[in-house]
Amino acid sequence: MRWDNLAHSAGPTGLIDAGVVRTRTFDTPEFRGITFHEVHARSILNRVPDTSRMPFRWTVNPYRGCSHACTYCFARGSHRYLDLDTGPGFDSQIVVKTNAPELLRRRLASKRWSGDHIALGANVDCYQRAEGRYRLMPGILSALRDHANPFSVLTKGTLVLRDMELLRQASEVARIHVAVSVGFTDHGLWHAVEPGTPAPRARLRVIRTLAEAGIEVGVLMMPIVPFLGDSPEQLRETVRAVAGSGASWITPAVLHLQPGAREWFTQCLRRSHPSYVQCYDRLYAGGSSAPQWYRKRIDRQVSELAAEYGVAVRAEDDPWGDRSGPARGRADEPVQLTLL
């Protein structure tokens, strides 16, 4: 692997600024077939380039790779930098930054740190199955709480409820929110494109629980999957379920297929829905994004349904809902918060 010779290097090390501590496997049903690469990272705060249209400038990613195995995950391409494949390797070769909480606490205490918003889970899910064993998030959340630092959490994982009290405490001293990803409620589609995640209905229960605890929680209705999850009936059912869960807001976004993810998504699509492969080739002929006319149509449909069911709509590039008027992103430049 790319970091094999980095343990004693002080020079630039690409995406993993670390040396491997050890590689482990666990003979338990939930971790069978997964290899964990425990690394001692040298840094944990990642700066988002100023040219990016991301609505935040700093992220924390305690893991790389994700056992949620979402076929469309935009982070798949980054596994190439570790000399790992973007298909099964992304799902089963998980990098664990074991010292993430200590590194973050040290950085937040620095006089150079200005207290900017930090996004957790913007690359891969910080509440994937590995978190149940490594328990990195309690230390990370405690550090953010103790320094009253604003942050957001994006997840598909039900494990976030384990840390609900920490989230509640943090919300008393800083502006925070949790965003749960629920792009659809269709059970068959869930099995096809998000095989390692908790079911959408389980995520809706997470939203309800967090909302009842007084924690701001919204829904990233993404990805909306063309042809498989975009019928008027499917969109209505998803928005209705989100509104019924107690979510404060909803942010819709159409499937985005970046290099690395696109190849694996197409391969999986060929197995599960082969008749749609050519449809996708045509729809995404112009690049990673669906055409503007299609995205505008979906945005309009979801916004109308949200108004009908009484849930606010937030733009992708407005995570705090600070703008007045209807929330909208620029249709010709979609912002990818994450597609886990």
N, C-alpha and C positions, 0 to 999 in steps of 0.2 A: 504494500500500500504506500501511498504517497508520503505518509508521515513516518515510515519505518526508520528513517535515518535522522529524525529530528530531535530525538531525546536530548542530545547534548549540543544542539545548534542554537546559536543566538541570532541567527539571521532571519530574514523573511521566510515564512512557512506557508504562504497561501491561505486557504480557508481555515485550516486547523493549525493554530499557533500553539503547538503542544507537542509533547512526546507521549507515546502510548505507555500507560501504566500496566495494563494487562488486557488480554482478550478472554472473554468468558462465555460459556453457554450454560443454560439451566435446564435440567431434565424435568420440567413441569409443563403441564398441558398448555398453559397460556404463553410460554416462551419457547416451546419446542420449534426447532428450525431457525431460531433467531440467534445471531451472534452479536455480543455487546463488546464494543471496543472502548474501554474505560481510559480516558485521556486526562492528563493534568494540563488544563488550559492556562495560557499566559494572559488572556484577556477574555472578557465576557460581553462587554458592551460593544455592539456593532453600530457604526454610524452609517446611516442611509445617505447616499450621495445627494448633494444639494440639487442636482438636476432631476432627481426623481420626483414624481408627483405623489409619492406616498404621503399620507397626512401626518407622518411622524418622522423624526430624525434619528431615533435610537431604538434598537431592538436588543432583546436578550433571548438567545436560543440555547437552552441547556442540552438539547439533543440535535443530532443530524441523522437523517433517515427516519422512517416512521412506519410502525407496524399497522397503522390504520389502512395502509395499502390502497389509498384512493388512486384509481387508475389515472386521474387527470392532474395529480398534484404538481404544481409548477416548480416545486423544489427538487423534483427528480433530476433535473439537469445539473444541479450542484454536486451530485454524487460523482459525476465524471471527474471532478477536481481531486477526488480521493482515489482515483483509479478503480472505482466501483461502478457496476452497471446501473442504469436508471430504471430497470424493470424490477425483477425479483430482488436484486441487491439492495435497492432502496428500501424495500419492505422488510428485509431480514438482516441487514448489516447496519446496526445502530451505534452511532458514536455518542458516548455519554461523557459530558464534561463534569467530572465528579466534584470539582472544586468551585462550581459556578456560584453557589451562595456566598462563599468567602470572598471571591473576587468581586462580586457585585457590592457587597457591604463595604469593602475597602474603597471601591471607586466612588460610591455615593458619599463617603466621608471626606473625599478629597476636596480641598478648597477650590479646585479648578472645575468641579462639577456644578452646573448651574440649575439643576433640578428640573430638567426637561422631561416631558412625557416619554415613557418607555413602553414599547409594545412587546408583549410576551406572546409567543406562539405565532409570530408573523412569518416564520419559515416553515417549521413543522410543529405538530401539536405537542405542547409541553405537558399535556395530560394524556399522552399515549400510554400504552400498557407498561412501558419501562418505568414510568414514574411511580407506579405502585410498588416497585422494588427499590428504586434509588432515592425516592423522596427528596428531590432537589427543590421542588416548588415551595414547601413550607419555609425553608431558609431564604429563598428569594423573596417571597412575599413579606416575610418578617423584616428583611432589610429595607424594603420599600416602605413598609409601614413605619418603621423606626425613624426613617429620614423624611417622612411625610412627602414622598415623591409620587406624583401622579403617574398612573399606568393603566393599561388595558390588557385584558386577557382574551385571546381568541382560541376557541376549542371546540372539538366535537366530543370530548371525553366526559363521561359522567363522574370521573374521579375528582373533578373540580369541587364537588360537594364536600369532599373530605376537608378542604381548606376553607369552607364557608365562613367560619368564625374569623380566620385571618383576613379574609376579604372584607368582612363587615367592619373589623377594627380599622383596616386601612381606609375604608370609605369615610370614617369619622375624622380623618386628619388630612386627606388628600382627595382629589378628584379621580375616581376610578370607574371603570365599567367592565363588564364581562360581555363578550359577543360570542354567541353560540352559533355555529354554522349548521343551518338546516335549509338545504337547497330544494328539498322535495320531501314528500311523505310516502311516496310510492315504495312498497316493500320490495318488489322485484327489481326496481332500479337501484335501490340501496344495495342489494346483494351483488348486482352487476358492477357497480362503479365504486363502492365504498365498503368492500367486504370485511375489513378489519375494524370498523367503527361500531360503536353502540347504535342501535336502531334509532331512526328519527324520532319515534315516539318516546324513547328513553331520554333523548335530548330535550324534548319539549317538557318532560317532567323536571329536568334540571332547571330549565328556565323558570318554571312555576315556583320551584323551591327557592331559588335565588331571589326572585321578585318578592316572595312573601317574607324573606329575611331582610328586605329593605335595600338590597344591592341592585344598583342599576344594571339591567341586563337587556340586551337587544339581540336581534337575529340578523346574521348575514345570510340572506337567501341566495346562496351561491354554492355551487354553480347551478344556474338554471340550464339544464342539459337539452340542447336542441333535439327535436324529433322524439326524444324519449321521456322528457319531463316538462314539456312546454305547452301542452294542450290547455285550453281555457279551463277545463275541469280540473286538471292537475294544479294549475296555478291557483285557482280558487280554493281548493282543498288545503294547499300549503299555507296560503295567507290566512285562511280561516283558522287553521290550527295554531299558527303563530300568534294571532290576535287572542285566541282563547287561552294561550299559555301565560299571558300576563306580560309579554315582552313590551318594553317601552318604545321600541322602534324596530324598523325593518329596513335592510339595505339590499336591494336586488342586484344581481350581476350575472351575466351570461357566461357560460363556460369559455375559458381562455386556454388555448393550447400552445404552450411554449415548447421550443425544441427540448427534447428529452422526455417531456410529458406526452407530446403529440404522438411520438412513435409507439410508446407503450399503450396509450389510450387506444390507438388504432388497432394494435395487435389484439388487445382485449375485446374491442368492439367486433373484430372479425370473428371471434369465438362466440360472443354472446348475441350479437345482433348483426350478422353479416350483411343483411340487406340494406343497412344504413351506411355502409362504408363509403360508397360513392356519393351519398348525400352530404356526408361530412367533407369529402374532398372538394365538393363544389362550394359548400358554404364557407369553408376556411381556405379557399384558393388564394385569397389575398393576404394571408399571413396568420398570425396567432389569434386574432380576434374575429368574431363573426361580423358580418357587414353592419354598417351603421343603421340601415333601415330595419334590420332585424332587432338590433339592440334597442332602438327607439320604440319599436312595437312592444317588446317585452316590458320595457320600463313603463310605458303608458298603461299596459294591462295591470301590472302589479300595483302601480300607484292608484289606479281606480279601485282595485279590490281593497287596498289598504284603507282608502277613504271610506269605503262601504262598511268595513269591519272595525273602523275606529282605531287604527294603529298608525303612528307617524311613520313617515318615510325619511330616511337619512341618505344623503349622497355618500358615495365611497370615500370621497376626499374631504368629508366633514364629519369625523367620527364623534365629535362632541355635540353635533346639532346646533352649532352656534349661529348659523346663518338664518336669516328671516326668509319667509316664503317657502314654497315647495322645494324640497331637497332634490337636487339633480346633479349628476356628474356631467362632464362634457362628453357627449355621445361619441365623438370621434377620437377620444383618448381615454380608454377605460383605465382606471386605476386598479391594480391588482393588490389588494391588501394581503391576501393569501388564498390559495385553494389547497386545502390540506389533503 
